[in-house]
Amino acid sequence: MDNEAIHDMFEGLGPVTIKRMFGGKGIYHQGRILALEVDGEILLKADKESAGTFAEAGSSQWVYTGKNKPVKMPYWSIPDEALDDPDEMKKWVFLAYEAALRSK
């Protein structure tokens, strides 16, 4: 996904910074990472408080294959209904930012 599309997606939150990392991109707001771009897909940060909300919306958690087993990461796909609705996207982006603020 190109940077302009990412900026548009996060417009409801405010300005974001995009940095290349691990073959993808990290997306930051006010110095906190709140999303990743991996293989063209945006994944939003979640934590113990918000992961259930993502799961209930039909999102899937990012899992990669580690040395000996699958590794679950704290990033989730964007719910389908948010992809075409800027107001709905804003809700999910804020949820990701709140998770970023709670992380250490």
N, C-alpha and C positions, 0 to 999 in steps of 0.2 A: 504494500500500500504506500502511495506516495505521501510525503510530508504534508502537502496541502490538504489532502483528504483527512489525515489525522487531525490537523488543526481544526478543520470544520467539525469533525466528530466531537471534539472536546470543547467547542466554542461556548457551550452553556456554563462550563466551569470557569473559564477564563484562559489566559495564555498558558500554553504548555511548551516545554522544551523537549526536543527529541534527540536522543543520543544513540549512536550505533553501538550494539553490544551482542555478542554471541551469535553473530549471523542474522540478527534481527534488530529491533529497536527498543529502547526503553523510553517511556513517556512519563514526564515529570511535571508536577505543578508545585510551585513554591518550594522547590528542592526535594520533594518527596516523589518517589516512583509510585505510580498508580496504575500503570498498564504496560504491557509488552506487545510488540508486533512480532509474531512468529509465523513464518511461512505465509505471509500475507493476511493473517488473521489477527485482530486485536483481542487481547485477553485482559480483563480487568481484575485488579487485585481484590481479594476477599480475605476474611479472617474468620475466627470462630463465631463472631457475632453476625457476619453477613453471608457466610458460605451457604447456609440453609436457604436464604432468600434466592440466591443464584440457582441452587438446585431445584427449588420449587418452580422457578420460571423456565425450567428446561435447559439451562446452561450446562455445559460440561466442563469439568475440571481438567486443566492441562496436566498430563502425565507423560513423562519421558522415561525411556529405558536406561536405568543406571547400570553399574557394573554387573550386579547380580539380581536386580529386581526393579520393578517399576517404581518411580519416584513421583509422588504427587506434589505439585507446586501450588502456591496460593493464588493462582490466576485462573479465571473462568471465562468462558466464551460469553459474548454479549447476547442477551435474550433476543430472539427473532423480532419481537414486536418493537424493540428499540431501534432496530436498524433503519427503519423508514420514518421514525417519529422523533423529531428533535426534542420534544418535551420529555418523552419517555427515555431517550438517551441521556438527557441531563440528569434524570433520577439515578440511573445506573452509574454514571460517571461520578456523581457526588458520593454514592455508596462506596465506590472504589477509593475515592480520596479520603473518606472517613476511615477506611481500613488502613490506608497508608499512614494516616496520622496516629493511629493506635499502635502501629508496628514500631519495633525498636530499631 
